Amino acid sequence: MNVIQYGIVGAGWRSEFYLRIMKAMPERFEITGMVIRDPEKRLRFEQTWGVKTFETLDEMLSKTSPLFVVTSVSWPANPGFLKELSEREVPVLSETPPAPDLDGLIEVNKLTKKGARIQVAEQYHAQPHHAALLGLLSKCFIGRRSQAQVSVGHGYHGISLIRRFLGLGYEAPKITGLRFASPIIVAPGKGGPQEKETVKQSTQDFYFMDFGDRLGLLDFTDDQYFGWIRNTRLLIRGERGEIVNDRIHYLKNHRTPAELRLVRRTAGTGSNLEGNHLQGYLAGDMWVYENPCAPASLADDEIAIATCLMKMDEYVRTGEDFYSLAEASQDHYLYLLGQQAVREGRPIQAERQPWAA
C-alpha cells in the first residue's frame, strides 16, 4: 500500500481535517507541504503539526513533489489556483465549491478541456452512513427510485446526495424554494457551547427539485451541524419500498413485506479491545459499508475526506473520476438556482450547462 503524498494550499478550518487524517494514518498519508501566506500562521502550523510550510505555490512546488495538491481556500480564490495548478500540469483536489457563481463554474470547466486533471473533495456521499445507503441501493431492494428527501447537509452537499440517491446525472429540474424562520436556543459553534443561553431565529431553506419522474427535496438549517436538538433526516422512496434513516421497508414479492435495519458496528465499546474505530455498517448479514480507514480513530467526516484522498490517488494513477469538476459544478449550479428561487419567490427552471456535454 503506497503512501499518498500531497500538498495543501490554504490554512483555514477545513485544512485541519487533512492534518488530523495525516496524524491518525501516517502510514497512508503524508503532507509534503502547505502554502500559507501569513508568517505567524505558518509558524503555528509548523510547530503544531510538524509540516513544511511555504509562502507561495511556486516555492512549495519547487521544493516538494506532491502527487497532487488540495486547494482549501475561499470560494473567490479557488478558480485562480485551479488555473495556476493546471498550467503547471499538477493534478488538483479542489475543495467545494470549485467556483462561487455560474460564470466562474463555466470558466473553470474549460480547464478540463485543455487537459487539466481536477476532482472535487465533495465528501458527503463518502460519509459512512450515506455510503452504506448507496451500497444498499445498489442491491435494488426498493426498486426504481422516485423520491429523495434529504436533511443532512446544506446546499450543494445535500444536492449531491439527492442526485446520487436518485441515480441522476445532469438533468435540469424545475426548482421551487421556500424559507422559514423559527426561534431556537443558540447552538454550540466551532468553539463549543455559548457562555449563556440566548435565542435566535433559525433559518430553514427548502428546495423542491422536480425532475419530471423524480422528486428531490432539500431541507436544511445550519443549526443541524453543531446543534444538539436538530437532527438529520433521510427518506428515499422506490417502487418496491423505501428507506427512512436506518430502516428499509420493501417487498420481496407483492404478498411478502420485509424489513431491514442498518446497524453501525463500532470497535472499542464495552469490553471490546479492538481499539476505538468504526468497522462499518451491516444490513441483516450483509456488509453494505466497510471503513477503509480502520483501525484509525477518525470522525465520520474525516473518514469521508480520507476516502476522497484515496480516490484522488486512484484518479491520478488511472484517470477514473470519483467526483468530477462537472458533477461539482452541476450540484453548485442547482444550489445557486435554489437560492434564487427562495429570493424571488418563484419556480426557476434549470438549463443544461456546457459541462453536461
C-alpha positions as CSV (number, residue, x, y, z in Angstrom):
1,M,0.0,0.0,0.0
2,N,1.6,3.3,-1.1
3,V,1.9,6.4,0.9
4,I,-0.3,9.2,-0.6
5,Q,1.8,12.3,-0.7
6,Y,0.0,15.6,-1.4
7,G,0.3,19.3,-0.8
8,I,-2.2,21.8,0.5
9,V,-2.9,25.4,-0.4
10,G,-4.6,27.2,2.5
11,A,-4.7,27.0,6.2
12,G,-8.4,27.5,7.2
13,W,-10.6,25.4,9.4
14,R,-11.1,22.8,6.7
15,S,-7.4,22.3,6.2
16,E,-7.0,21.0,9.7
17,F,-9.2,18.0,8.7
18,Y,-6.4,16.9,6.4
19,L,-3.8,17.3,9.1
20,R,-5.8,15.2,11.6
21,I,-6.1,12.5,9.0
22,M,-2.4,12.5,8.3
23,K,-1.7,12.3,12.1
24,A,-4.1,9.4,12.5
25,M,-2.8,7.5,9.4
26,P,0.9,8.4,8.9
27,E,1.4,5.1,7.2
28,R,-1.1,6.1,4.5
29,F,-0.9,9.9,4.1
30,E,1.9,12.4,4.0
31,I,1.5,16.2,3.5
32,T,4.6,17.3,1.6
33,G,4.0,21.0,2.2
34,M,1.4,23.7,2.8
35,V,1.1,27.1,1.2
36,I,0.3,29.6,4.0
37,R,0.9,33.3,3.3
38,D,0.6,34.6,6.9
39,P,4.0,34.1,8.6
40,E,2.5,33.8,12.1
41,K,0.1,31.1,10.9
42,R,3.0,29.3,9.1
43,L,5.0,29.1,12.3
44,R,2.0,27.9,14.2
45,F,1.2,25.1,11.7
46,E,4.9,24.0,11.7
47,Q,5.1,23.8,15.5
48,T,1.6,22.2,16.0
49,W,1.6,19.7,13.1
50,G,5.2,19.3,12.1
51,V,4.6,20.2,8.4
52,K,6.7,22.1,6.0
53,T,5.1,25.5,5.0
54,F,5.8,27.8,2.2
55,E,4.8,31.4,1.4
56,T,4.0,30.7,-2.3
57,L,2.8,27.9,-4.5
58,D,5.9,28.3,-6.7
59,E,8.1,27.7,-3.6
60,M,6.2,24.6,-2.5
61,L,6.3,23.0,-6.0
62,S,10.0,23.8,-6.5
63,K,11.0,22.2,-3.2
64,T,8.5,19.3,-2.9
65,S,7.0,16.7,-5.3
66,P,3.3,16.1,-4.3
67,L,1.3,13.6,-6.3
68,F,-1.5,16.2,-6.2
69,V,-2.4,19.4,-4.5
70,V,-5.5,20.2,-2.4
71,T,-6.9,23.7,-2.7
72,S,-8.5,24.6,0.6
73,V,-9.1,28.3,0.0
74,S,-12.0,30.8,-0.2
75,W,-14.6,30.4,-3.0
76,P,-13.4,33.5,-4.9
77,A,-9.7,32.5,-4.7
78,N,-10.2,28.9,-5.8
79,P,-10.6,29.3,-9.6
80,G,-7.3,31.2,-9.7
81,F,-5.4,28.3,-8.0
82,L,-7.1,25.8,-10.2
83,K,-5.9,27.7,-13.3
84,E,-2.4,28.1,-11.9
85,L,-2.0,24.5,-11.0
86,S,-3.5,23.2,-14.2
87,E,-0.9,25.4,-16.1
88,R,1.8,23.6,-14.2
89,E,0.2,20.2,-15.0
90,V,-0.3,19.4,-11.3
91,P,-3.5,17.3,-10.5
92,V,-5.8,19.1,-8.2
93,L,-8.3,18.0,-5.5
94,S,-10.4,21.2,-5.2
95,E,-12.4,22.0,-2.1
96,T,-16.1,22.7,-2.6
97,P,-17.4,24.5,-4.5
98,P,-14.9,24.9,-7.4
99,A,-16.1,28.4,-8.2
100,P,-18.6,30.8,-6.5
101,D,-21.0,31.6,-9.4
102,L,-22.2,30.3,-12.7
103,D,-19.8,32.3,-14.8
104,G,-16.9,31.0,-12.7
105,L,-18.1,27.4,-13.0
106,I,-18.3,27.7,-16.8
107,E,-14.7,29.1,-16.9
108,V,-13.1,26.5,-14.6
109,N,-14.7,23.7,-16.6
110,K,-12.8,25.0,-19.7
111,L,-9.6,23.9,-17.9
112,T,-10.5,20.2,-18.2
113,K,-11.0,20.6,-22.0
114,K,-7.4,21.7,-22.0
115,G,-6.2,18.6,-20.2
116,A,-6.4,19.8,-16.5
117,R,-6.8,16.9,-14.0
118,I,-9.3,18.1,-11.4
119,Q,-11.5,16.3,-9.0
120,V,-13.5,17.9,-6.1
121,A,-13.4,17.0,-2.5
122,E,-17.2,16.5,-2.0
123,Q,-17.2,14.1,0.9
124,Y,-20.9,13.7,1.8
125,H,-21.6,10.7,-0.3
126,A,-18.5,9.1,1.3
127,Q,-19.6,9.6,4.8
128,P,-20.1,6.1,6.3
129,H,-23.9,6.3,6.7
130,H,-24.5,7.7,3.3
131,A,-22.1,5.3,1.7
132,A,-23.9,2.5,3.4
133,L,-27.2,3.7,1.9
134,L,-25.7,3.9,-1.5
135,G,-24.3,0.4,-1.1
136,L,-27.8,-0.8,-0.1
137,L,-29.4,1.0,-3.0
138,S,-27.0,-0.8,-5.4
139,K,-28.7,-4.1,-4.3
140,C,-32.1,-2.8,-5.6
141,F,-34.2,-3.6,-2.6
142,I,-36.5,-0.7,-3.2
143,G,-36.6,-0.8,-7.0
144,R,-36.6,2.2,-9.3
145,R,-36.2,5.3,-7.1
146,S,-38.6,8.2,-7.4
147,Q,-38.1,10.5,-4.5
148,A,-35.3,11.6,-2.1
149,Q,-35.9,13.9,0.9
150,V,-32.5,14.9,2.3
151,S,-31.9,16.9,5.5
152,V,-28.3,16.1,6.3
153,G,-26.2,18.9,4.7
154,H,-26.6,22.4,3.2
155,G,-26.8,23.4,-0.4
156,Y,-24.6,21.6,-2.9
157,H,-23.7,18.9,-0.3
158,G,-27.4,17.9,0.0
159,I,-28.0,18.2,-3.7
160,S,-25.1,15.9,-4.4
161,L,-26.7,13.3,-2.2
162,I,-30.1,13.7,-3.9
163,R,-28.6,13.2,-7.3
164,R,-26.8,10.0,-6.2
165,F,-29.7,8.6,-4.2
166,L,-32.0,9.1,-7.3
167,G,-29.4,8.0,-9.8
168,L,-29.4,11.3,-11.7
169,G,-26.8,12.8,-14.0
170,Y,-27.2,16.3,-15.5
171,E,-31.0,16.5,-15.8
172,A,-32.4,20.1,-15.5
173,P,-35.1,20.3,-12.8
174,K,-37.7,23.0,-12.0
175,I,-36.8,24.3,-8.6
176,T,-39.2,25.9,-6.1
177,G,-37.7,27.4,-3.0
178,L,-39.1,28.3,0.5
179,R,-37.6,29.9,3.6
180,F,-39.0,29.5,7.1
181,A,-37.6,31.1,10.3
182,S,-38.3,30.0,13.9
183,P,-36.7,30.6,17.3
184,I,-34.1,28.3,18.7
185,I,-31.6,28.3,21.6
186,V,-28.2,29.2,20.1
187,A,-26.3,26.0,19.3
188,P,-22.7,25.3,20.0
189,G,-20.3,26.5,17.3
190,K,-16.7,25.6,16.3
191,G,-15.5,26.9,19.6
192,G,-18.0,24.9,21.7
193,P,-21.2,25.9,23.7
194,Q,-22.1,29.5,24.3
195,E,-21.4,31.1,27.6
196,K,-25.1,31.8,28.3
197,E,-28.4,30.8,26.9
198,T,-29.6,33.0,24.1
199,V,-32.4,32.7,21.5
200,K,-32.0,33.5,17.8
201,Q,-34.0,33.0,14.6
202,S,-33.1,29.8,12.9
203,T,-33.4,29.9,9.1
204,Q,-34.6,26.8,7.3
205,D,-34.4,26.5,3.5
206,F,-36.4,24.1,1.3
207,Y,-35.6,23.4,-2.3
208,F,-38.1,21.3,-4.2
209,M,-36.4,19.9,-7.3
210,D,-38.9,18.4,-9.9
211,F,-37.1,16.2,-12.4
212,G,-40.3,15.1,-14.0
213,D,-40.3,11.4,-13.0
214,R,-38.3,12.0,-9.8
215,L,-38.5,14.5,-7.0
216,G,-35.8,15.8,-4.7
217,L,-36.4,17.8,-1.6
218,L,-33.5,19.5,0.3
219,D,-34.5,20.7,3.7
220,F,-31.7,22.1,6.0
221,T,-30.9,24.6,8.7
222,D,-27.3,25.3,9.7
223,D,-28.2,24.6,13.3
224,Q,-28.0,20.9,12.4
225,Y,-24.2,20.9,12.0
226,F,-23.2,21.7,15.6
227,G,-26.5,21.8,17.5
228,W,-27.8,19.1,19.8
229,I,-31.6,19.4,19.2
230,R,-31.9,19.5,15.4
231,N,-31.4,16.0,13.9
232,T,-30.7,14.7,10.4
233,R,-33.4,13.0,8.3
234,L,-33.5,11.0,5.1
235,L,-36.2,9.4,3.0
236,I,-35.6,7.5,-0.2
237,R,-38.6,6.1,-2.0
238,G,-38.8,3.5,-4.7
239,E,-41.5,1.4,-6.4
240,R,-40.8,-1.7,-4.2
241,G,-40.1,0.1,-0.9
242,E,-38.5,3.0,1.0
243,I,-35.6,3.8,3.3
244,V,-36.2,6.1,6.3
245,N,-33.0,6.9,8.1
246,D,-31.8,3.4,9.2
247,R,-34.9,1.4,8.3
248,I,-35.5,-0.3,5.0
249,H,-39.1,-1.5,4.2
250,Y,-39.5,-3.4,0.9
251,L,-41.5,-6.1,-0.8
252,K,-39.8,-9.5,-1.5
253,N,-42.9,-10.1,-3.7
254,H,-46.3,-8.4,-3.9
255,R,-47.5,-10.6,-1.0
256,T,-44.4,-10.5,1.3
257,P,-43.3,-7.4,3.1
258,A,-39.8,-7.3,4.6
259,E,-37.7,-5.1,6.7
260,L,-34.0,-4.5,7.3
261,R,-32.2,-2.1,9.6
262,L,-28.8,-0.5,9.1
263,V,-26.6,-1.4,12.1
264,R,-23.5,0.6,12.8
265,R,-20.6,-1.6,14.0
266,T,-18.0,0.2,16.2
267,A,-15.0,-1.4,17.9
268,G,-13.8,-0.4,21.3
269,T,-17.1,-0.3,23.2
270,G,-17.8,-2.1,26.4
271,S,-15.2,-4.9,26.9
272,N,-14.1,-5.0,23.2
273,L,-10.4,-4.4,22.9
274,E,-10.0,-3.9,19.2
275,G,-9.5,-0.1,19.6
276,N,-11.8,2.8,19.1
277,H,-12.9,2.9,15.4
278,L,-15.8,2.4,13.1
279,Q,-15.8,-1.0,11.5
280,G,-18.8,-0.4,9.1
281,Y,-22.5,-0.9,8.5
282,L,-24.5,-4.1,8.3
283,A,-27.9,-4.7,6.8
284,G,-29.0,-8.1,8.1
285,D,-26.0,-10.3,7.5
286,M,-24.6,-8.1,4.6
287,W,-21.8,-5.6,5.0
288,V,-23.0,-2.7,3.0
289,Y,-20.1,-0.5,4.0
290,E,-16.7,-1.3,5.5
291,N,-14.5,1.5,6.8
292,P,-11.4,1.9,4.6
293,C,-9.6,3.8,7.3
294,A,-9.9,1.2,10.1
295,P,-8.4,0.9,12.6
296,A,-7.7,4.7,12.7
297,S,-9.8,6.6,15.1
298,L,-11.5,9.3,12.9
299,A,-14.8,11.1,12.9
300,D,-17.2,10.2,10.1
301,D,-16.5,13.4,8.1
302,E,-12.7,12.7,8.4
303,I,-13.2,9.2,7.1
304,A,-15.1,10.7,4.2
305,I,-12.3,13.2,3.4
306,A,-9.7,10.4,3.7
307,T,-11.8,8.4,1.2
308,C,-11.6,11.3,-1.2
309,L,-7.8,11.4,-0.8
310,M,-7.6,7.7,-1.6
311,K,-9.9,8.1,-4.6
312,M,-7.8,11.1,-5.7
313,D,-4.7,8.9,-5.6
314,E,-6.5,6.3,-7.7
315,Y,-7.7,9.0,-10.1
316,V,-4.2,10.4,-10.7
317,R,-3.0,6.9,-11.4
318,T,-5.9,5.6,-13.6
319,G,-7.9,8.7,-14.7
320,E,-11.1,7.3,-13.2
321,D,-13.4,10.1,-11.9
322,F,-14.9,9.8,-8.4
323,Y,-16.4,13.3,-8.2
324,S,-15.6,15.3,-11.3
325,L,-15.5,19.0,-11.8
326,A,-18.6,18.7,-13.9
327,E,-20.5,16.9,-11.1
328,A,-19.4,19.5,-8.6
329,S,-20.5,22.3,-11.0
330,Q,-23.9,20.8,-11.5
331,D,-24.5,20.5,-7.8
332,H,-23.4,24.0,-7.1
333,Y,-25.4,25.4,-10.0
334,L,-28.6,23.8,-8.7
335,Y,-27.8,25.3,-5.3
336,L,-27.5,28.7,-6.8
337,L,-30.9,28.3,-8.5
338,G,-32.4,27.1,-5.2
339,Q,-31.2,30.3,-3.6
340,Q,-32.6,32.4,-6.5
341,A,-36.0,30.6,-6.1
342,V,-36.1,31.5,-2.4
343,R,-35.1,35.1,-3.1
344,E,-37.6,35.7,-5.9
345,G,-40.4,33.6,-4.6
346,R,-41.0,31.8,-7.9
347,P,-40.0,28.5,-9.6
348,I,-36.8,28.5,-11.5
349,Q,-36.2,26.2,-14.5
350,A,-32.6,24.9,-14.7
351,E,-30.9,24.8,-18.1
352,R,-28.4,22.3,-19.4
353,Q,-24.9,23.7,-18.9
354,P,-21.7,23.3,-21.0
355,W,-20.1,20.8,-18.6
356,A,-23.1,18.4,-19.1
357,A,-21.7,17.6,-22.5
